């Protein structure tokens, strides 16, 4: 599984990254969380509001910071 | 499904919690003035006529009042805005022409949830979907310029008149500036890669599938995020107000920065452009300076230049816009703000 955090470095992007790390740790998954900060690449995912959460190249959340629980659910659904 | 069971809180407890919070808010708002009267004039024994007494009273009372207003407004605005999304805005603007499209973009810029850190993805997303550059710029100008939190604060501090003036002026600037940039064929100053960006995957509507609990959580988190960001501005703004209130004679500013001073508005806008804060952060300072006798037009122009034109956003936008467009953008918006400042000073004189 491949997880990407889309965000140029705003407060919400950092919060999404922290919570994703927490969710990954809670589920005991062995995955890498990659940060995408280049705006052109972020835009190419079709999102217009950061931050975005991408799991295996699918945008699952955009424009808000979900709770750690919700991220956990999204991760286990994939 | 187990996920449903996990997230479902009893409905009554959610609404009871909200109602309790609203009551506590009202109670605090009500006891604010009597509390500071009691503390400063009673316990400390200071006279309301003394510089120190009136100053401390002003600081305490305003800090609590503005703090409460901010908490209430940010929460309500965030919950309401969670029903709107930038994806829906783009769909609405898709087939629009310049002119009507600019007006609509400015209006949607006010109600669409948006932060300037998303300016670039939003710009690319709009242009890639065929929204004209001028219409896109109207949206990007209106979004920080006419801000619901600023609208709420203005209503709470100055009443309906200045609030309506502010909204009308902001929408006019965003509409006219965006239309002007469109007429100047600003698309030649957009970095070519923007037009080549192909959007992959499916568009996610960021407002889709949210429950009331999600929206309430978003509201609470937004209150914390914004207050954490702006508290220094709040303290400085109200502190300046307290000093002015106690020690600066009321005719001091009237002498140097009255509505008749022909350079007043230009100086205010020139000072506002390099400063950067959001509307919530700059409003306490505006209120303090208004109390000191500065004219409303000059102050609104100052506030607009602080929130609408900012160096960090320009640096971000440089990724997609050539320097010519950034310079034109600043010039057009600054001209609009200066014009608004002078007309208000004339109208309200």
Interface residues (C-beta under 8 A of the other chain):
Chain A: X7 X8 X9 X10 X11 X12 X13 X39 X40 X42 X43 X44 X45 X46 X47 X48 X49 X50 X52 X57 X58 X59 X60 X61 X62 X63 X64 X65 X67 X69 X73
Chain B: X3 X6 X7 X85 X86 X87 X90 X113 X114 X115 X117 X118 X120 X121 X122 X124 X125 X126 X128 X193 X197 X198 X199 X200 X201 X202 X203 X204 X206 X207 X217 X218 X221 X225 X229 X316 X319 X320
